[in-house]
Amino acid sequence: MAVKWFSAREKNGTASFYNSNLTLNIVASVPFEYAYRVQVGIDDDKNIVIQPLSKERVERGDLDEYAIQKISVKKTYARISSTSLMKSIGEALGVEFTDSPKKYLTQWDEVENILTILTSKGVVS
C-alpha cells in the first residue's frame, strides 16, 4: 500500500510586508527552520523569491555579502528585518509599505528550493 504523507510545505502560506520587515506565517516559514541566512530576489513576473542558505553555502564566499539577509525563525513565524530591503522591494513592485501589513500568498518550490511570494497576484485579505 502506497502512502502519501501530508506536508506543511504543500500548503499556501502568507507573507506580510511592512516598511521595516517581511514576516512569513508558520506555513510559509517551514522551509526556513534550519536556514542560516537567505537571499531575496524578484522574478520576471514580479514575484518576490526567497532562497534559504546553509552556513556552509554562505561561508564558501562566492555570494555577494550584501545580497545575504538574516532571518529570524520563531515557533509561529519567520522574519527578515531590513528597512533597506523593504524599500528596494517596494521600489521594484511600485508599492509603498507602511506599519500596516500588505499580505500575499506564498508557494514553496521543492525542486528549486525557493519560496515564491505571489506579489503579482495582488494583496490578499
C-alpha positions in Angstrom: 0.0 0.0 0.0 1.4 3.4 -1.0 1.0 6.2 1.4 1.2 9.9 0.6 2.2 11.9 3.6 0.8 15.4 4.0 3.4 18.2 4.4 3.1 21.8 5.6 5.2 22.7 2.5 2.3 21.8 0.3 0.0 24.4 1.7 0.0 28.1 0.7 1.3 30.3 3.4 1.2 34.1 3.7 3.9 36.8 3.7 3.2 40.2 5.3 5.1 43.1 4.1 5.8 46.1 6.4 8.0 49.1 5.9 10.7 47.5 8.1 10.3 43.8 7.7 8.9 40.8 5.8 7.1 38.3 8.0 6.2 34.7 7.0 3.4 32.9 8.8 4.0 29.4 10.2 3.2 27.6 7.0 5.5 29.8 4.8 8.3 29.7 7.4 8.6 25.8 7.5 11.4 25.7 4.8 13.5 28.2 6.7 13.6 26.2 10.0 17.3 25.4 9.5 18.4 28.3 7.3 21.4 30.2 8.3 20.7 33.2 6.0 18.5 33.8 2.9 18.7 35.5 -0.4 15.8 37.6 -1.6 15.1 38.5 -5.2 12.4 39.2 -7.7 11.4 37.0 -10.7 10.3 38.1 -14.2 6.6 38.0 -13.1 7.4 40.5 -10.3 7.0 37.8 -7.6 9.4 38.0 -4.6 11.5 34.9 -4.2 13.4 33.8 -1.0 16.0 31.1 -1.0 17.3 29.5 2.2 21.1 29.3 2.6 23.1 27.0 4.8 26.1 28.2 6.8 28.4 26.2 4.6 27.0 27.9 1.5 27.4 31.4 2.9 31.0 30.6 4.1 32.1 29.5 0.7 32.5 33.2 0.0 31.2 33.2 -3.6 27.9 35.0 -2.8 27.6 38.8 -2.7 27.7 39.5 1.0 25.3 42.4 0.5 22.7 40.1 -1.1 22.5 37.9 2.0 19.9 38.6 4.6 19.5 37.4 8.2 16.3 35.5 9.0 14.8 35.0 12.5 12.8 31.9 12.8 10.4 31.5 15.8 7.7 28.9 16.6 4.9 30.6 14.6 6.7 32.8 12.1 9.9 33.8 10.4 11.0 37.4 9.8 13.5 39.2 7.7 14.1 42.7 9.3 15.6 45.2 6.9 14.2 48.7 6.1 16.5 49.0 3.1 15.4 45.6 1.8 11.8 46.6 2.1 12.4 49.9 0.4 14.1 48.0 -2.5 11.2 45.6 -2.8 8.7 48.4 -2.7 10.5 50.3 -5.4 10.7 47.1 -7.6 7.0 46.5 -7.1 5.9 50.1 -7.2 4.3 49.8 -3.8 4.9 51.7 -0.6 4.9 49.7 2.6 3.8 51.1 5.9 3.2 49.9 9.5 0.0 48.2 8.3 0.8 44.9 6.6 0.2 44.0 2.9 -0.4 40.2 2.8 0.4 38.0 -0.1 0.1 34.2 -0.7 3.3 32.1 -0.8 4.2 28.9 -2.6 7.2 26.6 -1.9 9.0 25.1 -4.8 10.8 21.9 -3.6 12.7 21.5 -6.8 14.2 25.0 -7.0 14.4 25.3 -3.2 12.7 28.7 -3.1 9.7 30.3 -1.6 7.8 32.4 -4.0 5.7 35.3 -2.6 2.9 35.7 -5.2 3.0 39.5 -5.3 1.9 39.5 -9.0 -1.5 38.1 -7.9 -2.2 41.0 -5.6 -2.8 41.5 -1.9 -5.0 39.0 0.0 -7.3 40.0 2.9 
